[in-house]
Amino acid sequence: MRRRPRWILTISVAVVAVGIAVWATFFDKPPEKCKPVTDLLAFNRSQSELISSKGGDGAPNEAEQTAYQQWADGLAERAQKVTDPGLAAQSTQLAQLANEFVAGLPRMRAETQSRAPGAPAPAVVYQMSALNDQISEQISQLSKACS
């Protein structure tokens, strides 16, 4: 019984590898309509890391609030560049939620700082948590739509 030469196996593996590389390069990309969404999501990730690096415990101070405002403004700016109707609606909703979140930060800071030690968290903390959950859901939906 005669064995096949190794070079046939080597060529076969090389052809499969090249085929996979071509597929990944040209055919396995998100649609063109997702480029602005990808930019929005990348901006959100970078700003989240920036805010986390500045963050302390409790309600954000005024310096941290500036970072949150830049995050919300950047999301709104990038949401305006999304042209696909479905993705634009989701992106705009995300930007609106981010603005609501930033608008609630001063109230949350004031109510958290003025509560008595050991007192339960003010209601605004739960409202902000709900807004954060909605923001996370919008980001998740956009990620799924453009993955």
N, C-alpha and C positions, 0 to 999 in steps of 0.2 A: 504494500500500500504506500502510495506516494503522498507526502505532505506538501501543502501549498507553500510557496515561498513566503517569507515574512514580509517582503515588500508589498505584497497584495494586501495584507492586513494593515500595514502602515498607511498605504494609500487610502484604503477604505476609511480608516479612522480620520485621516486628514480631510477627506471629502465631507464626512459628516460634520466635523468641527467647523469647516468653512461654511457649510450650509447653515448651521446654527448661528454662526456669527453674522451672516448675511441677513437671516431672518430677524435677529435681534436688532440689527442696525437699521433696516429699512421697513420692516413690517410690524414690529412689536412696539411701536411708539404710540403714545396717546394721540388722539386726533388733534388736528391743528386748532380746533376751537378750545382746546384745553390749555394752550400756552399761557393765556392771561390768568387762568385759574391756578396753574402750576406756580406762576410768579407770586400770586396772592398767598398760596399755601407756604411757599418758601419764605416769604416775608413774615408770615405769621410765626413760623418756626424760629426764625432768627430773632424776632422781637420777643418771643416767649423766653428764649434763652437769656436775652439781655435783661428782661424784667426779673427773671428768676435770680440772676446774678446780683441784682441790686436789692432784691426783696429781703425783708426781715419778717419778723413774726407780727401777726395782727394786721390791722388796716394799713394800707400804703401811706407813707408820708408824702409831703408835697413833691419832693424830688422824684419819688417813684411814680406819683400820679402823672408827672410830665412824660415819663416813659410810656405809661398807659395811653395818654392822649396821642402821642406819636404813633403808637400801635393802631389805635382806632382810626386816626387820620390816614395812615398808610393803607389800611384795609379799604377804607372808602375810596381812596384814589385808585387803587388797583381794581376794585369792584366795578368802577366806571369803565374800565377797559375790557370787561368781559362782554362779548357780543352775542353769544349763543343765548336765546331767550330763557331756556330753563336754567342754565348755569348763571346767567345774569341775575335772575330772580333770587337764586340761592346766595349768590355773592353779595347782593344788595341787602338781603336779610341778615347775613353775617355782619356786614358793616353797621347796620342799624342796631343790632344787638350789642356790638362792641361799643357804640356810642352811648347806649343806655347804661352799659356797665360802667363806663368812665364817668358818666354823669352821676351815678350813684355812689362813687367812691368818697366824695367829701361828706356825704350824709353818714355813710358807714363809719368813716373815721371819727366823726363827731359823736355819734351814738356809742361807739365802742369805747372811746376814751372817757365818756361821761358816765358810764355805768359803774355801779358799786362793785367792789371786789367780791367775787363769788356769785354775782348775779348771772342769770342766764343770758345768753347772747341775744342782742336785740333782733327784732324781726327783719331788719334790713339785711342782716348777715345771711338769713335764709333766702331772701329775695335775690341777693347777689349770687348766691350759690345756684339758684335756679337759672339765673341768666347765664352763668358760667356753663351749666349743663347744656343749655340751648346752643351756646356758642360752640361747644365741643361737638354737639350733634351736627351742626351745620358744616363744620370743618370735616367731620367724618363723611358726611354725604358728598361733599365736593371731592374729597380724596377718592372715594369709591367711583364717582362718576368719571374721574380723570386718571385712574390708575392703569 
